[in-house]
Amino acid sequence: MKNESYNIAIVGATGAVGEQLREVLEDREFPVDELRLLASERSAGQYLPFRSKQIRVEILKEDSFEDIDIGLFSAGSGVSAKFVPAAVAAGAVVVDNTSFFRMEPDIPLVVPEVNAKDVFHYKNRGIVANPNCSTIQMVVALKPIHDAARIKRVIVSTYQ
């Protein structure tokens, strides 16, 4: 993927994570050519801000990914199970923020601050997964300690 700008789809665009994804794309001046906001029928028709524009939220369908370069998914495992294959088949690289693909051995599980190089393994299936939110925070903190002193084991309990 070597474009000057990208067509991006955010699946789950009206949720809290979708809102943050829009803000990060804008704040970091990510080179977005087209931003497609996708959500359920209940949210379709809303307008959400992005770079001084109002973008209409569309209903998520299997054919929603035509001409999309990157699909950012954060709408639950069931949605990812159903629609990630359609996005990949349409040629998009998917970053999945749900648990659905996390344990797949041929899909990289990436935390950029820890193992950024693994992102290039997306080519296996067109998908990059990320760990649970509490895991991300933990491994970001543990990585420099591990690099300095080689952590052998961590026992963690979370109550979410």
C-alpha positions in Angstrom: 0.0 0.0 0.0 1.9 3.0 -1.2 -0.6 5.7 -1.9 -0.4 9.4 -1.2 -3.8 9.1 0.4 -6.2 6.3 1.3 -9.9 5.6 1.2 -10.8 4.6 4.8 -13.9 2.9 6.1 -14.8 3.0 9.8 -17.1 0.2 10.8 -18.9 1.1 14.0 -18.5 4.8 13.2 -21.1 6.1 15.6 -19.7 4.3 18.7 -17.2 5.6 21.1 -14.3 3.9 19.4 -15.5 5.0 16.0 -15.5 8.6 17.3 -12.0 8.2 18.5 -10.8 6.7 15.2 -12.2 9.8 13.4 -10.5 12.1 15.8 -7.1 10.3 15.5 -7.2 10.3 11.7 -7.9 14.1 11.8 -5.5 15.0 14.6 -2.6 13.1 13.1 -3.5 14.4 9.6 -3.6 10.9 8.2 -3.7 11.1 4.4 -7.4 10.3 3.9 -8.9 10.8 0.5 -12.4 9.4 1.3 -13.8 8.6 4.7 -16.7 6.2 4.6 -18.6 5.9 7.9 -20.5 2.7 8.3 -22.9 1.6 11.0 -26.2 -0.1 11.6 -29.6 0.9 10.2 -30.3 2.7 13.5 -27.4 5.1 13.0 -27.6 5.5 9.2 -28.4 9.0 8.0 -26.6 10.8 10.8 -23.9 13.2 9.9 -20.6 13.2 11.7 -17.8 15.7 11.5 -14.4 15.1 9.8 -12.0 17.9 8.7 -14.6 20.7 8.7 -17.1 18.5 6.7 -20.2 16.6 7.7 -20.1 13.0 6.5 -23.2 10.9 6.2 -23.2 7.6 8.0 -24.1 4.7 5.7 -25.7 1.3 6.5 -23.0 -1.4 6.7 -23.5 -3.9 3.9 -21.3 -6.5 2.3 -20.7 -4.2 -0.7 -19.7 -1.2 1.4 -16.0 -1.7 0.8 -15.7 -1.0 -2.9 -12.6 1.2 -3.4 -11.7 1.1 0.3 -8.0 0.7 1.1 -8.2 0.4 4.9 -11.1 -0.8 7.0 -11.1 0.0 10.7 -13.5 -2.3 12.5 -14.9 -1.7 16.0 -18.5 -2.9 16.0 -18.3 -6.2 17.8 -17.2 -9.7 16.9 -20.3 -10.7 15.1 -20.0 -7.8 12.8 -16.3 -8.5 12.1 -17.1 -12.2 11.5 -19.7 -11.2 8.9 -18.1 -8.2 7.2 -14.3 -8.5 7.5 -14.2 -11.2 4.8 -16.2 -8.9 2.5 -13.8 -6.0 3.1 -10.8 -8.2 2.4 -12.4 -9.6 -0.7 -12.9 -6.1 -2.0 -9.2 -5.4 -1.5 -9.2 -3.5 1.8 -6.6 -4.2 4.5 -8.6 -4.6 7.8 -7.5 -3.5 11.3 -9.9 -5.4 13.6 -10.5 -4.0 17.0 -12.7 -6.9 18.1 -11.8 -10.3 19.6 -12.9 -12.3 16.6 -9.5 -12.6 14.9 -7.2 -12.2 17.9 -6.3 -15.9 18.3 -5.8 -16.7 14.6 -2.2 -17.9 14.2 -1.8 -16.4 10.7 -3.2 -12.9 11.6 -0.8 -10.6 13.3 -1.7 -9.4 16.8 -0.1 -5.9 16.8 0.5 -3.2 19.4 2.6 -0.7 17.5 4.7 0.4 20.5 5.7 -3.2 21.0 5.8 -5.1 17.7 5.1 -2.7 14.9 7.1 -4.8 12.3 4.5 -7.6 12.7 1.9 -5.4 10.9 3.4 -6.4 7.6 2.1 -9.9 8.2 -1.3 -8.5 7.2 -0.5 -10.0 3.8 -1.3 -13.4 5.2 -5.0 -12.8 5.2 -5.4 -9.0 4.8 -6.1 -8.5 8.5 -4.3 -7.1 11.5 -5.8 -7.7 14.9 -5.1 -5.9 18.2 -5.3 -7.2 21.7 -7.9 -6.3 24.4 -7.6 -2.8 25.7 -6.2 -3.7 29.1 -3.6 -5.9 27.4 -2.5 -3.1 25.2 -1.9 -0.8 28.1 0.0 -3.5 30.0 2.3 -4.6 27.2 3.2 -1.0 26.3 4.3 -0.5 30.0 6.1 -3.9 30.1 8.0 -3.8 26.8 10.8 -1.5 28.1 11.1 -3.6 31.3 11.3 -6.8 29.2 13.9 -5.3 26.9 16.1 -4.4 29.9 15.5 -7.4 32.2 13.7 -10.1 30.3 10.4 -10.7 32.0 9.7 -14.5 32.3 6.1 -14.5 33.4 3.3 -12.1 34.1 0.1 -13.1 35.9 -2.8 -10.7 35.3 -6.5 -10.6 36.4 -8.9 -8.0 34.9 -12.4 -7.4 36.0 -14.2 -5.7 33.2 
